[in-house]
Amino acid sequence: MIDWAWLSDHVPALLYRTGQHLYLAAVAIAVGLAISLALGVVAARRRRLYPPFSLVAGLVYTIPSLALFAALVPIVGLNMLTAEVPLVLYTLVILFRNVVAGFDAVPPDVQEAADAMSYTSTSRLVRVELPLAVPLIMAGLRVATVSTIGLVTITATLGDAFGGLGYFIFEGARRSFPTEIYAGAILTILLALGLDRLFVHLQGRLTPWERRGSDGASPA
Amino acid sequence: MPDNRAATIEFDHVTKHYDRSLEAQGSPGAVDDLSLTVPAGSICVLVGPSGCGKTTSLKMVNRLIEPTRGRILVDGVDVATRDLVDLRRSIGYVIQQVGLFPHQTIGENVATVPRLLGWPAARRRERAEELLALVGLDPGAYRDRYPAQLSGGERQRVGVARALAADPPILLMDEPFGAVDPIVRERLQNELLRLQETLAKTILFVTHDIDEAIKMGDLVAVMATGGRLLQYGPPAGILARPASDFVAQFVGTDRGLKRMSLARVGELPIRPAITARPGDAAAPARARILADPFPYLLLVDERDRPLGWLDQHTLPAEGTLSAGAVIPVSPQFDRRTTLKDALSMLLDADVQAGVLVDRDGRLRGIVTVGMVADWFRSDSGGDLPAASAILDPSAAAAARV
């Protein structure tokens, strides 16, 4: 059922498409995170901005991805932006809400203590609130990453220059060639799982205080 | 840079309304025209039921909350005119939930203000270790742990260490021991009092627990709902003469016992005992004790250490006195024994008198239930009847036992 010869013939193409996939996803997640952090900081400071931000992000998420990709072509042409704009927009609903939830999770007594010890608003954000929001931001990043990795395959509809591993899935479907479909799908799944593990590991490194080990925890 | 002298805190007609429109309608605010002075180096406890504005008052000192009207002066300077960052670095702040930074180690937490002040790393570490030792935590064992790995009592100690890090002249403590169990609370209270003996900070302390207020305060301010100050003065005075029914009710029906827990045997007048030594002739001793209203003769050894009581009725008319048939002296007090403990022991004793001894166990005098009762009736609870007297730091210091 699997055409191993095809696989061994196409190793360079598979690697190239895997790299492209990773690149499309990474740019989308990085830009999405940057926008979400900026909007999240604003919304955490001005609560009444949260509902409209959240609503818009939620509405964007309901637009079918195929339609959004197609609709952008006449506006921005066919280039990186055509692929990245929808990918970024779809990350926002998850990342923005998690960034705000992360800031909300900072205990009020910790914020008050920071104020009382003369932290300015900016230094409090950078040194106290942001680090403490990391666990929830990372949780959002993991969901957004898995979802973006899946979504990148759809960009294959824009043309051969896009799609990452989705290229194989569409090609395989068109040619009724299962090996190609499996190759694209399985590599996409492995990519998503691998990145998820990476983020779990990264979070452990970023938040050493969350590790409650046998290293001398006292009885409560 | 903050300096380490204690500072006076003065509330000058301070009012706080969270809602100005309600104020216009005449409804009470959080704090209503509060005026009081905390002398440098003393502990002032704001006590009252929830909603009495005690926490609001505290937070106006480091301007976490700004007053609607009135001024708060620290060493005569209106805090509203001070640079906010500078002001807050000169005021230590301890709260019930502690508010340690969960993502920083204990050492980093303690060194927070020194870091903000730009101290070099080596000096910060040295200071953090010094402070951890001061609050009874082994620096080597705790410095690199995170707050989540500590017990509530340990976290609260770290909170105190953090507040003291830059040696601020003022400490604000908002129910600092409210979240720990009673045994730990008592230990932390005692340790704070012990620390204060050497630190001599000006401490503004908020609690809803009148017992804690009486124990911790050189001065106690009783507040009521609506942010009104009902009475301010040394705890003994408030217990002896509550200014209103509300205060009397708030301090509790056992305020007499509470007063006695503040006073010590050393405050009673010294009443000499009729004494004799073993081997003394019985007849003159008997004559002396029959002439005294207190019916027991106290037998002492050659170094004036009490041996036991002899009842005047069983005293031999002739011969010599012997230590063989004495009623043991119990209880024995020293000057530091509280009147509450003394009374409790006296009520339980065979002879309802205790002996007061000095450090070497030598007799100083006797203490009877009647003497405690006389003190209770005559004592006004510190000699500070006038509110103006409490503005004088030396009076507050004198009121401290």
HADDOCK unambig.tbl for C-alpha pairs under 7 A between the chains (distance, minus, plus):
assign (segid A and resid 109 and name CA) (segid B and resid 97 and name CA) 6.37 0.50 0.50
assign (segid A and resid 109 and name CA) (segid B and resid 99 and name CA) 4.82 0.50 0.50
assign (segid A and resid 110 and name CA) (segid B and resid 99 and name CA) 4.19 0.50 0.50
assign (segid A and resid 110 and name CA) (segid B and resid 100 and name CA) 6.19 0.50 0.50
assign (segid A and resid 110 and name CA) (segid B and resid 101 and name CA) 6.19 0.50 0.50
assign (segid A and resid 113 and name CA) (segid B and resid 99 and name CA) 5.54 0.50 0.50
assign (segid A and resid 116 and name CA) (segid B and resid 62 and name CA) 7.00 0.50 0.50
assign (segid A and resid 116 and name CA) (segid B and resid 64 and name CA) 6.95 0.50 0.50
assign (segid A and resid 116 and name CA) (segid B and resid 88 and name CA) 5.92 0.50 0.50
assign (segid A and resid 116 and name CA) (segid B and resid 93 and name CA) 6.53 0.50 0.50
assign (segid A and resid 117 and name CA) (segid B and resid 88 and name CA) 5.84 0.50 0.50
assign (segid A and resid 117 and name CA) (segid B and resid 89 and name CA) 5.99 0.50 0.50
assign (segid A and resid 117 and name CA) (segid B and resid 113 and name CA) 6.28 0.50 0.50
assign (segid A and resid 118 and name CA) (segid B and resid 85 and name CA) 4.89 0.50 0.50
assign (segid A and resid 118 and name CA) (segid B and resid 88 and name CA) 5.37 0.50 0.50
assign (segid A and resid 118 and name CA) (segid B and resid 89 and name CA) 6.09 0.50 0.50
assign (segid A and resid 132 and name CA) (segid B and resid 103 and name CA) 6.74 0.50 0.50
assign (segid A and resid 209 and name CA) (segid B and resid 102 and name CA) 6.81 0.50 0.50
assign (segid A and resid 209 and name CA) (segid B and resid 103 and name CA) 5.37 0.50 0.50
assign (segid A and resid 209 and name CA) (segid B and resid 146 and name CA) 5.91 0.50 0.50
assign (segid A and resid 217 and name CA) (segid B and resid 149 and name CA) 4.49 0.50 0.50
assign (segid A and resid 217 and name CA) (segid B and resid 150 and name CA) 6.63 0.50 0.50
assign (segid A and resid 218 and name CA) (segid B and resid 149 and name CA) 5.65 0.50 0.50
assign (segid A and resid 218 and name CA) (segid B and resid 150 and name CA) 5.36 0.50 0.50
assign (segid A and resid 218 and name CA) (segid B and resid 151 and name CA) 6.11 0.50 0.50
assign (segid A and resid 219 and name CA) (segid B and resid 151 and name CA) 6.20 0.50 0.50
assign (segid A and resid 220 and name CA) (segid B and resid 150 and name CA) 6.97 0.50 0.50
assign (segid A and resid 220 and name CA) (segid B and resid 151 and name CA) 4.41 0.50 0.50
assign (segid A and resid 220 and name CA) (segid B and resid 152 and name CA) 6.58 0.50 0.50
